[in-house]
Structures are given as C-alpha cells and as structure tokens.
Amino acid sequence: MAAQMHNTNLTGEQDCILEPLCFPEQLCGSACLAASSDGHPVTCVLCSGSFPSPEKDQLLKHMVLDHKLVIADVKLIADFPRYMLYWKKRFTEQPITDFCSVIKTNSEGPEEQQELYFLLCDALPEDRILREQLQQRRLEKVLEQQQKERDDTTFHRTCMFCSEEFAGNRSSLLNHMAKEHSFSIGLPDNIVYCTEFLHTLELKLENMQCLYCEKTFRDKTTLKDHMRKKQHRRINAKNNDYDRFYIINYLELGKTWEEVQSEDDREMFEDEDDDWSDWQAHPVCAVCLFCEQQAETMEKMYTHMEETHEFDLHKLKTDLNLKFYQQVKLVNYIRRELHQCRCYCCQEKFESKEELVQHLVNKGHVMQLPEVSHWDQPQYYFPTYENDALLTALSDSESESEGPNHTSEVPVIAEDISNLKVLKQNSVLGKLLKDRGGSS
C-alpha cells in the first residue's frame, strides 16, 4: 500500500511524495488512544443511542448488529468521540451510500439470506483527512505536554527502589534507576506524562506486584528477591496501559512502545558496577544533508557540512534561538526540499540534487532560510528519512540550557542507534499531517 503526501510550497505548486507503508500484523490496543478527556457519552452515528466512552466496543457492536455499519481501523482513530460526531452530522446531510462501501454477504445464496453491510474507512478521502486532523490535534497536545516536562525544573520525587530524592528534572531520576537499579523504562525523551507513569509503577510495587510478570507477593523482601533473581527489572511489554506514556505511540501509527523499547533499551546486568560506557561503541552512520557523505560521529558530520557545504546548523540554532522541536522540523524540512531537488530558500526547482547544491553555493542560499512560519509546521515533526541520526543529536538552544531553569547535573544520554541502517535516499515518510492552515 502506498501512502501519499500533498503539500503546497511557496510557489503554489503541490507536491506528491509516495512511500510504501507496512503496518505490523497486530496493532496495539491503545497505540493510538481514542482520547476523550471529557468522558461524555458517545452517540451512534445513525440513531440516538449513546454509550459511555469506556464502552466503545458496545457501541461498535450496536452499529454492526442494528445498522450493519462497520468502521475500519478504529484503533487508529485518535479521537473517537469527535470522529463519531462528525459522521453523525454528515450522515444527516447525505445518504450513507455516498460515503461507505457496500458489502453483500452470501451473494451467491438465496436473496432472503443476503444482507448489505456498510464499510466506512480511510479509502474515502474525506475520512482520511478527518483521521489526520484528529491525529494532528492530539499530536500537538502531547508534544506541548512533553516540551513542558522537558523544561520543567520543579520535578521532585523519591526513587521507588531506594530513599534517594531527586529534584530539578525527571531525567536525573530515570537515569538513576537505570544505572543504579538496572531498571529502565526508556530514554527520558521517549516519555510523556512521566509523573503519572512513575505513580502507576509505584502503586504496583506498593501492592507487592512484580512490574514484569505482575504476580503478587506476600512482602517487599520476597518481591525484591524475585525481581532480582528472575531479571524482572523491567515493565510488562504486554501491558497496554503503558502505551500512553511513550511519545512514539502518538508519532507513528501502528508502532507500539514495546518496539521502541526494544530499540532503545540496554541489557541490564545485576552487577552494581555496570555503566553505560559501551553506548558509544557502535558507529552512528549520520548522513549529510547535502550529499551522501556519512560519518561515524556527529562532530565529524557537522565539520563536514561546515567545511564542504558552508552549512552551520549550530549557528542557525543560536541565531534563531531554536527550541528542540523547531530544530527537528528544520532538519526534516531541509531534507524534504533537497529530496524534491528544490531550493529551500528561493523554491527554485532543479533536475538533480547536484545542480541544486551548486545553486545553493553560488547564490549564497546555504544559510538562508524562508520565513519561520513556512517550515515551522506540524507536518515536519516526522522524519523525512527513517532513522535519521542527525535528529538524535539535536539539543535545546544554549540560551535555554544556560538559563535559570537549567540543571547542570542532569546527564545527557544519546539515543541507541546501534542497529541503524544506511538511509535510503529515496525513502520518505508518506502522508504527513497537513499543516494547520490546510486543515482549517
């Protein structure tokens, strides 16, 4: 299946980028959470029947049995109540057959045994756009929350395994648990709603419950010995309640936090002398923005881009006072424009990437960017190329890190990219979220 992404550039042209997408065989039950913060009942799209939000399955069953209506990929709908409200209104304006595919069961049997079912899915452009807009709305909310947690210096909590207290930033506690207690829930920047996450884990321990196998024990000493001997110093990969705490579940449809943890986590040992020095033992294989040059360290790549292409990402970050996610969007924007063989400054198109790079140098456009509003868009949250190592090396601007909220004791941990493959030059994410202006 190929996904398609449309975007209108400064010249008014419309781009079309295709990429085959492959979803996992099993989609996690809450990988794309049907978010309804108000908890109001959800009304059927074809009648006045309503069901509490937690009883979504009962509503779906009602629509199938009473109305012969099936909604495809419900787990991929970011906000199910809003989705239902939208289609309830549309079904009052036009016949259901204008939107749904009609499926006849037992088509070769007697006519009295045949039934017509209606399938509502994202093959319909209107449905696909609606799902994307709901996803974008939720994504922006979650990323805003994560940025608050990244900047928060009022964090204060006691380690759930010892009596040591931590204040200033969540990273200090998470890194402590990973290093001193061989218990890792993932890298700090992979997590959102961290306080609630830690509270959930602490409640399990207070109830004498193992965090991995979730068996209950008679006392804390027995529980502690069990987790140590069985190497259960991790959370249960099958517990879908943890999905909402991992940012990847909001960024990539169909990819669960378990897959991310298997990519990011380190194998923890019982030896108290364990350290994380081996994290840098594998090559980075970062790829240049302007050519196919690769480097095993980010320092070498930054030096290459400065000396060969006169591009200084650090200078742009400082001059524009870019925050973390702005840097992410800028890198993804430049990647995509170069893939399109289009100058990211003046939007002029070229026949080849080599001609474009020469144009950037001759016209002095290498360090020239369009208005911030052009590239600082939600659609550039996602990487243009899968496993882009440049994105793992980005950090907050120096003005933020040196401000009064900075905690110098918070260690910086690199992402695990030990299994990183060479970037495919023709691989781009398809069907990115439309920008806010296009969705309004």
URFENNOR-V688059 format. One record per pair of residues at least 6 apart in sequence whose C-alpha atoms are under 6 Angstrom apart, sorted by the first residue. I is the first residue (numbers start at 1). J is the second residue. D is the distance in Angstrom with one decimal. If there is no record, write none. Layout:
I/J/D, I/J/D
//
This chain:
1/20/5.6, 2/19/5.5, 2/20/4.3, 3/18/5.8, 3/19/5.8, 3/430/5.0, 3/431/5.4, 4/17/5.8, 4/18/5.0, 4/430/5.3, 4/431/4.8, 5/16/5.5, 5/17/5.4, 5/430/5.3, 5/431/4.0, 5/432/5.9, 6/15/5.3, 6/16/5.1, 7/14/5.5, 7/15/5.3, 8/14/4.5, 18/430/5.7, 19/430/5.3, 23/254/5.9, 27/254/5.6, 31/243/5.9, 31/249/5.1, 31/256/5.6, 32/75/6.0, 32/76/5.3, 32/78/5.8, 33/78/5.8, 34/78/5.0, 34/79/4.7, 34/80/5.2, 35/79/4.9, 39/53/6.0, 41/50/5.9, 41/51/5.2, 41/52/4.2, 41/53/5.5, 42/50/5.3, 42/51/5.3, 42/53/5.9, 42/81/5.7, 43/49/5.7, 43/50/4.1, 44/50/5.9, 45/88/4.1, 63/69/5.4, 64/70/5.8, 68/117/4.8, 69/117/6.0, 69/118/4.8, 70/119/4.9, 71/119/6.0, 71/120/4.9, 72/121/5.0, 78/134/5.7, 78/135/5.1, 100/118/5.6, 100/119/5.1, 100/120/4.9, 101/118/5.6, 101/119/5.0, 102/117/5.8, 102/118/4.8, 103/116/5.6, 103/117/5.0, 104/115/5.7, 104/116/4.6, 105/114/5.5, 105/115/5.3, 106/114/5.3, 122/128/4.4, 132/433/6.0, 146/192/5.3, 153/168/4.2, 153/169/5.1, 153/405/5.9, 154/168/5.4, 155/167/5.3, 155/168/5.2, 155/169/5.3, 156/166/5.6, 156/167/4.3, 157/165/5.8, 157/166/5.5, 158/164/5.7, 158/165/4.2, 166/173/5.9, 171/188/5.7, 172/410/5.3, 177/183/5.4, 178/184/4.7, 182/268/5.3, 183/233/5.1, 183/234/5.7, 186/265/6.0, 190/246/5.7, 190/247/5.5, 191/245/5.6, 191/246/4.7, 191/247/5.6, 192/245/5.0, 192/246/5.9, 193/245/5.8, 208/216/5.4, 208/217/5.3, 209/215/5.5, 209/216/4.3, 211/235/5.0, 212/232/5.4, 212/234/5.7, 212/235/4.6, 212/236/4.3, 217/223/5.8, 227/233/5.8, 237/258/5.7, 243/257/5.9, 246/257/5.9, 249/256/5.7, 264/416/5.2, 282/418/5.4, 283/296/4.8, 284/296/4.7, 284/297/5.8, 285/294/5.6, 285/295/5.3, 285/296/4.9, 286/294/5.4, 286/295/5.4, 286/389/5.0, 287/293/5.9, 287/294/4.6, 295/301/5.5, 305/311/5.4, 306/312/5.4, 322/397/6.0, 323/396/5.3, 323/397/5.8, 324/395/5.7, 324/396/4.8, 329/380/4.6, 329/381/5.4, 332/380/5.7, 332/383/5.6, 332/384/5.4, 336/384/6.0, 337/344/5.7, 341/349/5.9, 341/350/5.4, 341/352/6.0, 341/353/5.2, 342/348/5.5, 342/349/4.4, 345/368/5.9, 345/369/5.0, 345/370/5.3, 350/356/5.8, 360/366/5.1, 377/435/5.9, 378/435/5.9, 379/432/5.5, 379/433/4.8, 379/434/5.9, 379/435/5.9, 384/428/4.9, 384/429/5.5, 385/427/5.9, 385/428/5.1
//
